[in-house]
Structures are given as C-alpha cells and as structure tokens.
Amino acid sequence: QVQLVESGGGLVQAGGSLRLSCAASGGIFRIDTMAWYRQAPGEQREAVATITRDGSTNYADSVKGRFTIARDTAKNTVSLQMNSLKPDDTAVYFCNARVGWPRGYDSWGQGTQVTVSS
C-alpha cells in the first residue's frame, strides 16, 4: 500500500505564501495522477490541483494564477506552491495519489492544516 506524507502547512497572513510537499513510499508502484484536495470546516472535499505523469495540470478556478502544482515522477513527490493566499483558502489540504500498478486505487495523506488570517 502506498503511503503519502505531507508537510508544509501552517498559519500565514493574507497575501502570503506557503509550499506544501508530499512524498509517496511503500514498495514498487506506479502513480498515475497526483493531486491536492482541500476541505474546509462544514464543506465537502474539493480538488485544488492535479498533475499527470506527463506533467499536464489542472486547477480549480478559485486558485488559478495563484497556486502551482509540480511533480517529480522519479522521486514520487508532489508539491503545491500557494501564493497570494486568501482567508478562503483556509482548509485541511490532502495529498492524493492515483496508483496504477500493481493495482489501481487511491491513496490519501493524513492532511495538513493551512490557515490564512485576514
């Protein structure tokens, strides 16, 4: 089973920046898509940014132009650079990996809190 470990959350003022990192481990595997999701209190979990093995990215409209997802496929890591943070970005951020081999399934990190103060 692939395990994901996130780091980099914290408290920041509006307009500031944070960088989240996620590393996958757990034997021999192939990860297809990696992504960041977030969940604010009382809200559903939503996709923030995704990146495929070939580097194609997709962003939620609310973060376009402010967040950047990047991936090191060889090292099985993914990062999320978050700039111009807003209070509405406050949430628990989760790393997600869609494992394609040896079997297909989704793996989730434990989540990291991001709090943006106004």
Order of alpha helices (4+ residues) and beta strands (2+ residues): beta-beta-beta-beta-beta-beta-beta-beta-beta-beta-beta
